[in-house]
Amino acid sequence: MNCDNRMNTLYAWFDGELGPAEAAEMERHIQTCPRCREELALWEEVRITLRDEAAVINAPPGLATSVMEQISRGKKPRVLMFPMAWRRGIAVAAATILIACGSIAAVMQTDLLNKTHLAGNDKNPTFEPANNGHEVTVPLPDNNDPAQGTGSPGETGNEEPDTEPDTDFPKDEPGTDGNKDNDHSEQDNATKDNNAAETDATMVALLNTDKERVIHSTLVRIKVAETVVAQDRLSSITSKYTVQQGQRDSIVAVNGSREVFELLTNQDEAEPLMKELGVLGQVTAMDGSDKDISGQYNQQVERYQSLRAQLMDASETEEKQAIEAEMNSIVRNLEAWEKDIVTHKIVVWLEK
């Protein structure tokens, strides 16, 4: 069996992604192949080292208070009925948001706690239905909206007071301020429609299950004489490309030390970047790996569609909040995967 052709299978077996038949075949090969056993022992060492160095992240003090303040932030309305059921709903929503986001910092980055849900809690105009079936803007206090034109008085100046209640709102004549207000309203509506269309287009692309999604990564092992000099040269090389540096680790093993660098770059820049890494020392291995996540991605999309249908049928506030929190979590996962498939992860080992 050719180990160079089987390296991707070794990684998949190490991650537990192979089926029973393929896994059994790989295990038999590992028992007879020293090179694969050495590679497997190396990855076991990396996994144990990363696990031992992982720190337990505890919830910061005052977490619950901070979350509740974010929820209740904003001016309260003049009259507000707040039954116990609604308080329990907020508590459940806060817990759900924390579980979905994972930390208080992630909660602050989301827009789940920044939306105004109480009528009259902001200063935007509200709409009151008129008798003629049209919408008329009724500004709330402190709006400072200009008054609409009421037309010009009659020429005689002897009009009798109208004793009948006004059932029709004044119509805007050409050239009055009312038309200006209507123009602004039409522009605002057009802006909202454009924003909604952009959001819909983004979601359509995000929920597309016909697209093949593959994450590309490459492990480059380089034998260097001086680690510090090699690190400086690596920084000089990456500065010429669009590179985002990820995790960095230092590993001391029985057979020597190792500096690990994770580089994230565009697909079209990955190949020329890896070619330049040869100046750092002797390249002992350059193993590429392609992981197809289309199946996992499509499962998440199906779950999102199912939750959206459940949200339409949900009647309880607590149930709706729990469904929306899970939907938002799925969207964040899909967005992260979409970023991963357009980048190439290069893991550089500087070994001495």
N, C-alpha and C positions, 0 to 999 in steps of 0.2 A: 504493500500500500504506500502511495506517495504521500509523505507527510506534508509537503508544500501544498498539495491540493486538499488535504484533510484538515488544514489549520482552522478554517472557518467552522468545520464540523466540530472540532475540539472545543472552540469557544461556545458554540451552541449547546454542546453536551454539558459543559461546565455551568452554563446558566440554566440547565434543566429544560431546554426547549425542544429536545429531540423526542421522537416517539419511542415506544418500547423496543422495537426491532432495531432502529438505528442506534439507540443508546447501548443495547447489548453488543452490537457490532463494534462500536467505538470502545467499549470497555475491553473487549478482547484485543483490539489493536493496541491500546495503551499498555496492556500487560506485556506485550512483546516489543514495544518501541521505546527505546531509552530517550529519544529526543522528545517525544510527546509526554513521557513521564516527567522529564525535567521541566517542560513548559507548564505542565499541570501543577507541579510542586511550586513553581514560581507564582502562579496565580493564587494558589492556596495561601501562600505567604502574604501576598498583597491583601487578600480578603481578611485574613486574621489581623494584620497590622492595622488596616483601616477600621475594623470592628473594635479593636482594643483602644484605638485613639479616639473613637467617637465619644463626644461629650453628651451627657443627658441634659436636655434643655427643659428647665422648669418654667412654669408660668410666672411672669413677673408679678411683684406685689401690686395690689390694686387693680388687677386685670378686670374683674367683674365691674368695679366702680367705673373704670374708664369706658367700658363697652356701654354701660347704661347711660353715661353722660353723652356719648355719641348719639345714642338713639333718641334721647330726650332733648337734644340740643335744638335751639330755636325758640322763638317767642310763642308762648302758648296762646290759644284762642281765648276770646272773651268768655265763652260758655263751652264747657267741655265735659261730657259725661264719660267717665273712665271706670267702667265696671271691672270687677275682679278678673273676669275671663280675659279681658284685653291685657291686663297686667301679666297674667300667665302667658299670654301669647307673645308678649315682648320678651319675657324671660326665655321662653323656648327659642325664639328667633335669635337672641343673643348667643345662646349655647350652640345653635345650629351653625351660625356664622363663624364662630370660633373654631368649631370642629372642621368646617369646610376649608377655612383659610390656614389654620395651623398655628398662628401666632398673632399677637396683638398688632405687630408691624404690618402683617398681611391684611389684617382687618382694616387698618387705616388706609391702605392703598386701594381698597375696593370702594365702589360707590354704593354699597348696600346700605350704609348708615347715613348717607348724605342726602337722601331724597326726602322731600317734603310731602307728607301724606295727609296732612290735615287741611281742610278747606279753610281759606282765609288766613293761612299762616304766612303767606308771602304778599308782595305788593303788586302782583300781576293783575290786570283787569279780569273780572269774572263776567259771565254772560247770563242775562236774565231773559227768559222768553217773553216776547210781546204778544199782544192779542192777535196781531196780524201774522204770527208764525215766523217772524224774522228775528235775528239776534241783534241785540242792542248792547253796546258796551256800557257797563255801569262801573265806574272806577271806585275802588276802595279808598278809604282815607289815606292821605299822604301820597296819592299817586301823582298829583300835580299835573294831571292831563289837561290840555287846553280844552275849554268848553266848545261844544259844537255850535255851528252857526244856527241861528233860529229864524233866519230870513229877515227881510226889511219890513218896517211898518207900512200900513196903508197910506195912500197919498192924502186922504181927507183928514186923518188924525182924529176922526169922530167915531171910531169903532166902538160898538157896545161891548161890554165885558161878556165873555163867554161863560154862560152858566152851566153848560154841559161838561161833564168830565171828559178829559182828553183820552180817547181810546186809540188814536193813531199817533205814532211818533212823527216828528217833523221830517219831511223829506229833504234831502240835500239837493240844492239847486246847483247848477254849474257855476264854478267860481267861488263856492263857499268853502269854509274850513272843513265841512263834513266830508267833502270829497278827498281832502288831504288825509284825513284820518282813515278813510277807506283804502287809499293808496298804500298807506303804511301797513294797514292790516293785510292787504293782499301780498305785499312784499314779505311780511313775517310768515304768512301761510306758505308762500313759495319756498322760503328758506327752510321751514320745517319739513315740507314735502321732499326737498332735496336731501336733507339730512336723513330722513327716514328711508329714502331710496338707497343712499349709500350704505346705511346699516343693513338693509335687506340684502343688498348685493354681497356684502361681506359675509353675512350668515349663510347665504346660498352657497358661496364658495367653501365656507367652513364645513357645511353639512353635505358636501358632495362626496358620495361613496364610490364613484366611478374612477377616481384618481388613484394611481399607484403611489404609495408613500414608502420610501426607503430611506433609512438613516445610514450614512456612510461614515466610517471611521478607519483610521490606520494607526498601527503601532510601529514606531520607528525606534530601534535600539541602536545606540551609537557608543562605541568604545572610545573614550577620550583620555588624554594624558593628564590634563589639568582641568578640573571641573569648573573653577572660577572663570578661566579663560573661555571655555566652551559656553558658559552662560552668557558672557558678554557678547560673544559672536552670535549667539542665538537671538539676543535682544536686537542686535543690529540687523539681522536678517528679517525678523518679524516686523520691524519698523517700516519696511518697504511694501508691506501688504496690509490688507484690511483684516487684522487679526484681533480677536478678543481672547485674552488669556483666562482660562478657567482655573481648576484646582492645581495646586502645586504641593508635592510631597517629597520628603527626604527619607529614604529607606536604607538602613544598614543591615546587610545580610551577611551570612557566613562567608560567601564567596566575594564580597566586596560591597561598596556603597553605590547608591543610585539616586540621582535627582530626576524627578518625574515632573514633566510640564504638559499641560493640556492646552492645546491651541484650537480655536474655533475660527474658521475662515470660510470664504465663499467657495462654491464648488469649482469655479473656473480658476481660482487662485491656488487650490490645494496642490495640484501636480507640480507647478513651478516652484512652489515653496518647499516641497519635500525634496526636490532635486538639489536645492541649495544647502540642505542640511548636511550634505556629504562633506562640506568643508570643516565641520565640527570635529570629525574624527573618522574612525572606521565604522561604516554602517554594517552591523551584524545581522540585522533583520528588518524587514519592512513588510508587515503583514496587514493586508486590507480586510475589512469586514463590512458586509452589507446586511443590514437587518431590516426585513420587510415588516412594517407595522400596520399594513393595510387592514388586516383582520382585526387587530385591537382597536384601530381607529374607527372602523365601521361599527363595531360593537358599541362604542361610546356614542356614536351618532344615533344608533337605534334606541339606546337608552334615553337619549335626549328627546327624541321624537315621542317615545312612550310617556315621558314625564310631561311633555307639553300637552298631550291628550288628557292626562290625569289632571293637569292644572285647569283645563277648561271645565271639567266636571266637578272640581273641588268646591265645596261651599264653606268650610270652616277656615277661619283666618290662620290658625296654627298650621293646618295642613297645607295651605297655599304657601306660607312662608317656608316650610320645610322643603316643598317641591322646588320653589324658586332657588333656594340655596344650593340644592344639588344640581340644578340646571346650570347655575353660574359656575359651579366647580367644574362641571364637564366642559363648558366653553373655555375655561382657562387651560384645561388639559389639551384640548384640541388646538388652541392657539400656540401652545408650547411645542406641540408636535409639528405644526406647520412651520415653525421657525427651525426646528431640528432638521427637517428634510431638505432645506435649502442651504444648509451649512455642512462642512466637513470637519469632523473632529480628528485632530492629529495628536496622539499621545507620544511624547518624546522621552525616551529614557537615556540619560547621560550616565553611562556606567564606567566605573573606574576600577 
